Amino acid sequence: MELLGLPNIGNTCFLNATRQCLLVLPSFSKEILRQEQLWSSSPFSNLLRCLSDLNRSGIPDSGANQATKAGLMWKVKYSLSGYDLKYLANTQQDAHKLLVNMLCQLKEEGMILKMLGVNYTCPVSQLEFQLVSVCTCTSCGRESSTREDYDHLSLDFSSERTLLSSLALTFKVST
């Protein structure tokens, strides 16, 4: 799906970049829209509503003009300010931190819906995975493992690394 751009309402390129990353994942945006009847009547679905509206405004022939899109951007900022007040300010923020906060806020909205008895599947669940870390004792060879839940993975792309080399570095055996 081609998403058309949103206006920068004052240092919001971090928000546009994060929104583009999430909403161009077909399964993520389709899951939000597919379940709209489940969450649309809940007053606790602010970010879901904003992402749905933003998604629709970026579709060609949606009829959304720049003023409408700017209004949607303000609604997103306001929704995010419930999680962290810094998003109300007119200052540049870190896109990665915003992504983490958006995923957390979406998961919280999903938990509230489930507590209210709504049979809702959070779209963030499609991004979640587990990593297993294995530690081996150098003396006896005994192994212990731990599982950790993640919904994003930060990779080092410095020095012109490729995706594969960045993944190899992240999962490199360490002593």
N, C-alpha and C positions, 0 to 999 in steps of 0.2 A: 504494500500500500504506500503510495506517495503521500508524504505529509508536507504541506506547505508551511513556510516559516511563520514565526510569531514575532511580533514587535518586541524590541528591547525597551522596557518601560523604566529604564534606569539601572544599569549594572545588573541585568538579569540574564546575561549570556550563560552563566553557570546553570540557571534554571532551564533555559532553552536546551542546552547541551544534555542535561540529565533527562529531561522530558523526551527528547529525541531518542536517547539510548533505550529508554523503557518502552516507549510506544511504537518503536519500529520492530520490536519483538512480537511477531504476529500472535503467538500463543498468549502472551501477556495481555495485550490490548483486547484480543478477542474474548478472553476469559472475563475481563471487566465488563465488556458489553453484553456478553452472554448471560451474565447473572444480574443485569441491571434491575430487573423486576424484584430481585431478592433484597438488594441494598438500597434502592432508590427512595423508599419511604422512611428509611432510618435517619434520624437527625445526627447520627454518629458516623455517617459516611461522607464526610466533607472532602477528603482527598480523593476518594473514589469518584465522587461526583465531578470534581474539578478535572481529573484525568480523563474521564469520559467526555466531558464537554470540550476539553482541549483536543482530544483525539478527533472528535467530530468536526471541530473548526478547521482542522488541517486537511480534511479530505477535499479534494477538488470538487467544485460545484456545491459546496456546503452553504454558500451564500454568506459566510462569515466575513465581515470586512475587518479592517485593521483596528477600528475602535472596539468592535465586539471582542476581538482577540486580545486587545489590551485589557479590557475588563476581565476576561478570563484569567489573564496573567496575574492581575491584582487579587482575584479570588484564590488562586493557588498560593500566592505569597501569604495571604491572610490565613488560609488553612494550615500552612506550614508553621505559621507563628504560634499555633497552639502547641507545637512540639518544641519550638525554640524561637523566642522573640526576635532574635537577630535577623530573621527573614523578613520582618516588617521594615527594617531599615533600607535605605537606598544605597547599600554598599555591596561590593563584590564579595561573593562567598566561594568556598571551595566546592566544586562540583561533586567530588567523591564523598565528602561529608554530607552533602545534600542527598545523594543517592542512598547512603546508609540511613539517614533520617527518614527519607520517604519510604523506604522498605519497612523500617520499624513502625512508622505511623500506619502504613497500610496493614501490617500484621496486627497492630492494636485495634484498628477498626474492624478487622475480621474477627478478632477474639470477642469483641463486644457483640457483634452480630450473632456469633455462635452462642454467647451467654444469653442472648435474647431468644434463642431457639430457632434462629434462621439457619437453614441448611446451606451454608455458604462455603465456597472453596476459595481461599485467598490466592490471588494470582502470584503472590510472592513465593508460594509453595513450589511453583515451577522452577524457581531459581535456587532453591535450597538443595544442599548436598552435604554429605559428611566426609570428613577426611580422617583417616586412621593414621595415628602416629605410633610407631613401634620403637621402643627403646630396648637395646640389647646390652646386657652386662658384659663388659670386656673380660671379666675374670671367669665367670661360670657359664656364660652364654645364654642365661635365662632371659626371656623376652617378656615385656609387658606392653600392652597397647591401650591407647585411649582413643575414643571417637569424639570429634567435635563437629558441631553443626555450623554451617556457613550459608550465607546467601550472596556472597560476592567473594572474589579472590583478587587481591592486589598483586600485580606482577611488575617486575622491574624491566622497563624497556629502555634503560639508558644504554649508551654505547652501541646504538643501532642494533639491539638484539631483535631477533625474530620472536614470534609467538612461541614456537617450539623451544627455542633456547631459553626464553624467559620461564616457561613451565619447567624445563629441566633444572634451571637454577633454583626455582622455588621448591622443587621436590628432591633436591640433591641430598644425598646421605651426608650427615654431618657427624663429627666425632666429638 
